[in-house]
Amino acid sequence: MRLAIRHTTRYRYEGPIVHGLQRLRLTPKETQGQRIVDWTMEYEGAHEQLHYDDQNFNHVTLVAADEDVSEVVVTCRGTVDTEDSAGVIGHHAGHLPLWAFLAETPLTKAGTGVRELIAEVERSEGGMVETLHNLSTTIRDRVEYKTGTTNIDTTGEEAIALGCGVCQDHAHIFIAAARALEIPARYVSGYLMMDDRIEQEATHAWAEAFVQNLGWVGFDISNGISPDPRYVRVATGRDYRDAAPITGISYGAATENLHVDLAVEQQVQEQ
């Protein structure tokens, strides 16, 4: 499947800023079942300083805001070819060792809620992948998908206590539970082509677990499936903070608001 993506992030500030620096993880990965046909990034009110691959092999671009601007706009456009690999990414790559994805982080710390949830999961005779799908189902049954109830600092434990959250929260709960079961797990940020619309308000998030003899396998807890050709992997990490699309700092004015425009649609391939 060929997917065309347009992603615009607009920061408006209360007044001119003296200095601003943003770390962008917005360039998709070249990975199993995914090939980048073309990808461009454009900036208004900012300029690129450097780019590099981080410890998770995420493509990172550092962008500095121009002096005295009150608005910064980052626009990404590109085309990605995807294939159906049943969510299997395969072997481990990156500078972090596999055991690093067994360690808790503040967002994925397993507490009482995670342990109680694990106790409810049916162990499948069909193997680890089926058991992890059961884990995904249990999370979705316990934590309703509901926007506006959590934020980027909400932990997996807090989302369980609330009984609701979004894809980021589902991923953090899954990761915390998998690691408590001594299964390496990581967070994935990316794009998802919706079946009912092109325009969207946010990127998507899911999780991956490392399964013996298969490698990394994806689980979209919010939708109850493994990623298919509608998904584009952009960044991975131990949790959201490692894979966040944009992080940054600014001096001189507080951020007034953030607005995201995102469109993902299938493109007809020429024969």
N, C-alpha and C positions, 0 to 999 in steps of 0.2 A: 504494500500500500504506500502511496506517496502522499505525504501530508504537508500542506502549506501552513505556515505559522506566522502570525504577526503579533508582537507583544510590546506594548508601550507602557512605560512606567513614568508617571509625572509627579515630581515633588514640587510643591509650592510652599514658600517660606513666608513668615510674617513680614520680613524685611530683607534687605540685602545681607548676604552672608560673607564673612571675612574669609573663611576657609571651609572646604568640604571635600571629603574623600569617600568614595564608595567602592566596595569590593563586589564585583558582579560575577555571579555564577549563572550565566544565561546562555552559554554555548553548549549544545547537546554533545554527548559523548559518541565517539565511534566505537561501537561495541557489538556484541552478538545480536544479530537480527536488526541492526540499525546502521544506516549509512547516511552521512550528511552530504546532500547534493550541493547545497549552497547555504551560506549563512553570513549575514552582515549585521553590524551594530552601528547605530548613528546616535549622535549626542547633540543636544541643544543646551547651551549654558554650561557645558563641561567639555573636557578633552581627555583622551586616553593617555595614561602615563606609562603603563607596562602591562604585560600579560605573562602568565606562567601556568603550569600544572601543579596543583597542590598535592598533599599527601594521599588523597583519594583519587588522583588522576582527574580531578575536576578542572575544567578550563576556567581560569580566573582572570578577569580584567580589572585593573585598578584605574579608576576614573577620578579626576580632580575637577571640582566645580570652578568655573571661571570666577574671578574676583567680582564681588558686589552684585551677583545675580540673585534674583528672588525666585527663580524657577529653573529646575533641571529636568530634562526629558531624555529618557533612554528608550530607543526604539530598536527592536530586533526583528529581522525578517529572514525567512529561510524556508528551505524545502528539505524534508527528511524522508528517506525510503525505509520502510519497516517490514519485517517478516514475522510470521507467527512461530515462536519457539516455545509455546506453552509456558511462558514466563521464565524459562531457564536461561540464565546468563552464562553460566559455566564457571570456569576456573577463577581463582582469586587473583586480582591484580591491584597495583597500588603500592605505595611505600609503607603503609601500615601493615603489620603482620595480622594474620587471621585472629589471633587471640585478643587483639585490641577491640574486636567487636563482641567480646564476651563481657567487657567491663561496663559497669553502670555509669551513667552520666546523670547530672541533676534532673534532666527531663525524663529519663528512663529508669529511674531507681524503683526497684520492686519492693512494695510494701504489702500491707494487709490486703488491699484491694486486688492487686495482681495475683497474690498467692491464692486468694479465694477463687478468683477467676480460673486459674490454672487447674484447681481441683475439680472444676465443672467440666473441663474439656475431655471429651471421649477419645481415648487412645485407640487408633485404628489398626486393625490387623493388616491393612493395605500398605502400611509403611509410614515413614515420617512425613511425606508430603501431604497425605490425607489427614494425618493428625494435625498438621499446621493449618490446613483448611478448616478443620474443626475448631481450632483456636480462633481463627478469623471469624467464623460464624458466631462463636460464643461472645466475642468482643462486640460484634455488630448487634447482637441481641441485647447485650447489657448496656451499651452506650449508644444512644440514639444519635443519628446524624442531625445536627441542628446548628445553624450558623449563629454568630453573635453571642455565644455563651462562653467561649474560651478565647485565649489570645496566644501569642507566640511564646509566652513564658509559662503557660499552663503545663503542668507535668502529667504524665500518664496516670499517676495515682489520683490527682485532682480531678481529671476527667472521669475516671471511674466513679468517684464520689458524687460528682455532679450528675452522672447518668446521661450525659450528652456531650457532644463535641463535633469536630470536623475531621477531615482526612488526616491532618497532622496529628491529632490526638489519637485516632485509631492506630496510626503507625507507631506512635510512641508506646502505647499499651502493648501492641504485638511484640515490639522489640524488647520491652522490659520482660515480658513473659517468656519469650524465646531464650533470652540470656539467662533467666532464672532456671531454665531447663538445660542450661549449658549448650545452647545452640547459638553460634555466632549470628548476629542479626544487624542490619543497618537500615538507615533511612534513605529514601529516594525522593527527589523532587523532579518534576517534569511536567509534560503536557499530556492531556487526554482529549481526543476528539469525541465530543458529545454526539449522541445519536439524534438529539432533538433540537440542537442549536449550534450555531457557529461562534457567536459572540459569547465570551465568558468574562467573569469578574476576577478570577484568580487562577494560579497554577494549581497542579494537583500533587498529591503526595501518597506514597505507599511504602511498603517495607520489603526487604529481601532477607531470606534466611539461608545459611550455608548448610546444604544437605550432602552427606557423604555420597560419593559416586555420581552426583549431579552438579555440584558446585552451588553457586548462588541461584536461588529461585525466588521470583517475585510474588507478592500477595497484596492485592488491593483490597484491604479490609472493608473500606466504605462501600465498595461495589460487589464484594463477595466473589471475586474472580482472580485468576492470575492474569497479569498484563498480556494483552494481545496486540495486533498491529496498530491499534488506535493509540497506543502509548508511545511517548518519546521520553527516554531517560536523559536528564540534563546533569544532575549532580547527586552524589551519594556521600554519606558520612555516618558518624556514630549516632547523630540525632539531627534535628532541624538546624541547629546552630552551625553544624559542619556543612550543610547543604543548602542553606538559605539562598534564594535567588539574588537578593541584594542586602548587604549590610554596610553601614557607614557611620561617619561622624560629621558634624558641622559645627562651626563657631560663628557667632555674630547674630543669629536669629534662631528661634525655635521652629521646628517643622510645623507648618500650618496644616497641611493635609497631604495625603498620598492617594493617587488615583491610578488604577490599572485598567488598560484595555487589552483584551486578549481575544484572538480569533484563531481557531484551528479547524481546518477543513480538508477533505480529501481532494486531491488534484488528479485529474485524468492523465495517465501516462501515455505518451506517444508510442505507438508500436514501431 
